[in-house]
Amino acid sequence: MSGKQIIAIAVAAVDDLLAPPVQSVELVSVPVIDEETGKPKLDDNDEPLMKKEPRKVTKPAKKKITITLPKVGENGKIEVQEESALTAFGIKLYNLTVNNVIYEGKVKEQIDQHRKIKLLEQ
């Protein structure tokens, strides 16, 4: 991608739900508990005494993404970095869907076998 074609509008770190979660250890403030009473110990100002304890934390992995917009020319069309080889030969491509294909007998058998195997796997 060249700077001429694409304009980056934002870079963000997002959760990567396909990657395994990341485990780390963080220090967390917790109150000091009196063993006799089971209640938090208090300091001179009647505030609970706090201590730092390590806790295992699991968070989703992060992935850096760039949000981009294509560069639009003065005519309102998206500017293309380079033309395709087919355009150079004067061939225009359009969306095409083929619905009815007639296969030879042997090919049809192979397709049917493949479908049966896929159904058995499910």
C-alpha positions in Angstrom: 0.0 0.0 0.0 1.3 3.4 -0.8 0.7 6.6 1.0 -0.9 7.9 -2.3 -3.7 5.3 -2.1 -4.6 4.9 1.5 -5.1 7.4 4.3 -4.8 6.0 7.9 -7.3 7.6 10.2 -6.7 5.7 13.4 -4.4 3.1 15.1 -5.9 1.1 18.0 -5.2 -1.9 20.1 -8.1 -4.3 20.2 -8.8 -7.7 21.8 -7.6 -10.5 19.6 -10.3 -13.2 20.2 -8.5 -15.8 18.1 -5.3 -15.8 20.1 -5.0 -17.5 23.5 -5.4 -15.2 26.5 -2.3 -13.6 28.2 -1.6 -14.4 31.8 0.3 -12.0 33.9 0.9 -11.2 37.6 -0.2 -7.8 39.0 0.3 -6.3 42.4 -3.1 -5.5 44.0 -3.8 -3.5 47.2 -5.6 -5.6 49.7 -6.4 -4.9 53.4 -4.4 -6.5 56.1 -6.7 -8.9 58.0 -6.4 -9.4 61.8 -6.1 -13.2 62.3 -7.9 -13.1 65.6 -11.0 -11.1 64.6 -11.0 -11.7 60.9 -11.5 -8.0 60.3 -9.2 -5.5 58.6 -6.6 -3.9 60.8 -6.9 -0.1 61.1 -4.2 2.6 61.3 -4.3 5.7 63.5 -6.8 7.4 61.3 -9.2 4.4 61.3 -8.3 3.6 57.7 -7.6 0.0 56.8 -4.0 -1.0 56.6 -3.2 -2.0 53.0 -0.6 -4.3 51.5 0.4 -5.3 48.0 -0.2 -8.9 47.0 0.6 -10.6 43.6 -2.5 -11.9 41.8 -2.6 -13.9 38.6 -4.6 -12.0 36.0 -5.8 -13.4 32.6 -6.6 -10.9 29.9 -7.3 -11.2 26.2 -4.4 -10.8 23.8 -4.2 -7.5 22.0 -3.8 -6.9 18.3 -2.8 -3.6 16.7 -5.1 -2.5 13.9 -5.0 0.5 11.5 -8.3 1.9 10.3 -8.0 3.3 6.8 -9.9 5.0 4.2 -9.2 4.8 0.5 -8.1 8.0 -1.2 -11.0 9.5 -3.3 -10.1 11.5 -6.4 -11.7 14.7 -7.7 -14.1 12.8 -9.8 -15.5 11.0 -6.7 -13.9 7.6 -7.6 -11.4 5.7 -5.5 -7.9 6.2 -6.9 -6.1 3.0 -7.8 -2.4 2.6 -7.3 -1.9 0.5 -10.5 -4.2 -0.9 -13.1 -4.8 -4.7 -13.4 -3.1 -6.6 -16.2 -6.5 -7.3 -17.7 -7.4 -3.6 -17.9 -4.2 -3.0 -19.8 -5.5 -5.5 -22.4 -8.9 -3.8 -22.6 -10.7 -6.6 -20.8 -13.4 -5.5 -18.3 -14.3 -7.8 -15.4 -17.8 -8.1 -13.9 -19.3 -10.2 -11.1 -20.3 -13.5 -12.5 -22.2 -16.4 -11.0 -22.4 -19.8 -12.6 -25.4 -21.8 -11.4 -25.8 -24.7 -13.8 -22.7 -26.7 -14.5 -22.8 -30.1 -16.3 -20.0 -32.3 -15.1 -18.7 -35.6 -16.6 -19.9 -38.7 -14.8 -16.5 -39.4 -13.1 -16.3 -35.8 -11.9 -19.9 -36.0 -10.6 -19.0 -39.2 -8.6 -16.0 -37.5 -7.0 -18.1 -34.5 -6.0 -20.8 -36.8 -4.5 -18.1 -38.8 -2.6 -16.6 -35.5 -1.2 -20.1 -34.3 -0.1 -20.8 -37.7 1.7 -17.4 -37.5 3.5 -18.2 -33.9 4.6 -21.7 -35.0 5.9 -20.1 -37.8 7.9 -17.6 -35.5 9.5 -20.4 -33.3 10.8 
